Amino acid sequence: MAVLRILFTRLRIEEKLLREAAERQQIPCELQNVTDVFYGGRNFCAPEDVALARCVSHYENESVASILESQGVRVVNSSRVAALCGNKLQTTLALGTAGIAQPEFRAAFTPKAALEASRELGFPVVYKPILGSWGRLLAKANDPEAAEAVLEHKSMMGAIHNVFYIQKYVEKGGHDVRAFVAGGLPICAINRTSPHWITNTARGASASNMPLDDDIRGVLMKVHGAIGGEFLAVDLFRVDGRWLVNEVNDGGEFRNSIEPTGTDIPGEVVRAAWEARPR
């Protein structure tokens, strides 16, 4: 019998909600802690199962998805989607190829080139690690002097931080939007508001319902076409009457979005994952 296996490395509220949602829908479900599992020997998923990859670490999530896929197991989201969403530069390139509007950016590989790219964009700019979540290690530089200090620090933080991802700072009026796509369809969105320029709910931003109109639905459908996947969390800015896509997440947290939107997000996610299983 096929089973929905929710893979995790830290059992968060989201994974518990996903299991409860599966039970409500009478979907056979098991929580699977992958921290103590080794790979290359006996398979812990059957070919008829579907695995919902919810590891906290991007590297772990992508790696376990790749291993299971090599064993013929259907994984949600796939390793390809995890690789695209887990790397901000790859996400940006995929969105750009699809003609999706996003904040202007530059990429560089030395502090000197990154400083020149920042000057070309025009200050203020935002420096982002190409890997990471929850708004960690973001840095806003208002002038070249601040930029030099940030870039020097980043250059000493290891190889991954020597891919400098630079984004033109977008004045978003203290709020942005996080929208959710499940099973290829937009399901809900929240408006995130904060006095800080970083508007993640993980960093204290407040959430309220953001009704989905045809405009935002159209953008989300284009994002899904460019990225794929059964569940995406998409961050957007509204600037000069159009939507800009800031980031796309393949394993986004959603606990703070259920109540304001009135949407059963975990129910939509497990339904989409279960429908993706082999037939």
N, C-alpha and C positions, 0 to 999 in steps of 0.2 A: 504494500500500500504506500502510495506517495505521501510524503510528509513535507510540510513547510518548516525548514530549519532556520531559525533566527540565530545567526552567528554573532557573537559579541566577545569583547575583551574586558569591558566594564559594564556591568548591568545597570543601565541608566533607566530613568523613568520611561523614556521612549520605547525601550525594548520590552518592558513590562506591559506597556499599553498595547504594543503590537501583539503580544501573546494573548492578552485579554480580547483584543479585536478578533483574532483568529478563532478563539473559543466561541465567541458570540456567533460567528459565521459558520461554526461547526467545521472548521478547516483543521485537519490533523496537524499539530504544531509541536515543536520541541525547541527549547532554548539550548543553544550549543556554545559553551565556553571554549574558545579555540586557543586560549593561552597555554594550556597544558597538553595540546594535541601536537604530535609530530607527523610529518608528511613524507610520503614516498613509500610507505608500507601499506597497511590495510586501509581501504577507503572508509571514511566515517559517514559518507553520504551515498545513497543509492542512486543509480542513473535516473530513476523516476522521480526523485525528490527535486525540490526547488530550494535554493539557499538564498536567504535574505541577508546580505553582507552588511553588518552594522558595527564593525570594529571601529574603535575610536581613531586609531592611527591610520592615516592614508596608506602608508606602505604596507601595513598588515592587511588592510582591506583589499587592496589591489593584488597582493601576493596570494592570499587565500582564494580569491576569485580566479586567478590564473591557474592555480593548482587544481581546483575543483573542475574548472572548464576542461582542463586536459584529461580529466577522468570522465568526461561526458555529462557533468552535472550542470544544470541551468542555474545561473547565478544572477541575482537582482541586487544592485545593478551589475552589469558585466564589467570585466577587467578593463575593457576598452573605454567604457564610460567613466570608470573610476580614474583611469589615467588622464583623460581629458579634463575632468573636473578637479582633479587633485593638483594640477599644475596650472597656475593662473595664466602663464604665458600660452600654454597650449589651448586653454579655454578661449583666450582672446583671439588667437589665430583662427580657431574653428568658427567663432562668431563672425569674425571679419570676412572669412571666406564665404559665409552665408549672407553677407550684406546686412548684418544686424548692427544697429547703432549702439555705440558704447563710448565711454570716456576716452579721449585721446591718450595714447600711451607711447612709450619708448622702451626699448630693451638695450642694455649695454653690458659689457663684460669687464670693464675696469672703472675705478672711481673717476678717473679723468673723463672718460667717454660718458659716464653717467651724469657728471656735472654739466658737460656740454649739452647733453640731451635735455637736461632740466632747464637750462637757459633757453633752449629752443622752444620747449613747451611753454615757458613763462611761469614764473612763480605766482602763487604757491603750487607745489607739487606734492604728491604722496608717494612714498616708497613702500612697496609691499614685498614680503618674501613670496617667492613663487609657490611655495608650499606653506600651508597653515590655515587656521580657522579661528573663529571666535574673536576676530579683530586683533589678534596678537601680533606684536612686532611691526605694526603699522607706524609710520613716521611721516608727519607733515612738516615740510620745510618751506618757510615763508620767504627765504632769501638765500643767496649763494653761500653766505657764511654758515647758516644752519645746515645747508645741504652738504657742505664739505665735512662737517662734523659727523653727520649721519652716515655718509658714505665711507668715511674712514672707519667708523665702528663696524659697519656691515662687512667691510673688506677683511676684518679680522675674525669673523664668525664662522668661517668654514666655507667649503667649496660651493654649497648650495646658495649661499648668500652673495656669492660673486657673480651670479646672474642677477643684474640689477633691473628690477621691473619698476618703471616710473610712470605714474598716471597723473594727468592734469587734474588738479583739485577742482571738484565740482561743488559749487555753492548750492546746497540742496535745501536750504531753509530749515534745518534742524530735523528733517525727517526723510525717510526713504521707504521703499516697499519691499517686503519679502513675499513672493508668490510661490505657490506649490502646484506642481504638475504631477499627476498620478495616472498611470495607464495611458499616457499620451495626451491627457486632457487637463486644462487648468481647472483646479478645484476650489481654490480660495486664495486670499492674500491678506496680509496685515500691513498697516501703516505703522512704522516704527519712529518714535519721536524721542529726542534727547537733546539737552543743551550742549552735549559734547558732539564734536564733529564725527565721532565713530558711533553709529546708531545700532549696534548689536544689542539684542535683548539680553544676551549673556553678559553684557556690560552695563545693564541697568536701564536700557531704553524701554519705554512703555509701548504697549501694543494695542491697536484698535482695528476694527474691521475695515477692510478696503474692498468695496464692491468691485467685482470684475466687469468691466465694460468691453465692448467689441475691440477697442483699441489695444487694451492690455492683453486680452485673450489672443489677439493676432500676433503680438510680439512673443508671447509664451509658446504659441504653436511653432513659430519660427525657431525659437531656441530649442525646443524639443526636436525639431527636424535636423538641427545642426549637431546636437549632442547625443540624442537618443536617450534610452533608459526608461525604466518603469516608474521612477520617483526622482524628481528634481526639485530643489529649492533655489529660486532665482531672485537675486537682488537687483532692484531697479531704481533709477532716479528719474524724476520728471523735470526736464529742463527745456525751456523755450517751446513748450507745447508738444514735446515728443519724449518718448521713453528711451532711456539709455540703460543697457544691461551692464551692471557692474560686475557681478560674479554669478557663477552657477555651481551649486553644491550637489553632490550625488548621495550624500548620507546626512542631510540636514536634520537638526533637532527641530521639534515641532511642539513641544509641551506648552509653550507660551502662546501658541497660535490657535489652539483648539477652542478655548472659551470665547475669545473675541470674535472669531469667525462663525462659531456654531457649527463647524464642520468636523465630521468624524475622520480626521486625517489618518490615524492609524488603521481604521477600517478600510479606507481607500487604498492605503499602501499594501496591506495584506491581500486585498482583493486583486490588485494589479499583479502582485508577485505570484499568487496562486494561479491566475489565468495565464501566466507565462510558462507554467510547467510543461514538460513534454507530454504530448497526447498520444 
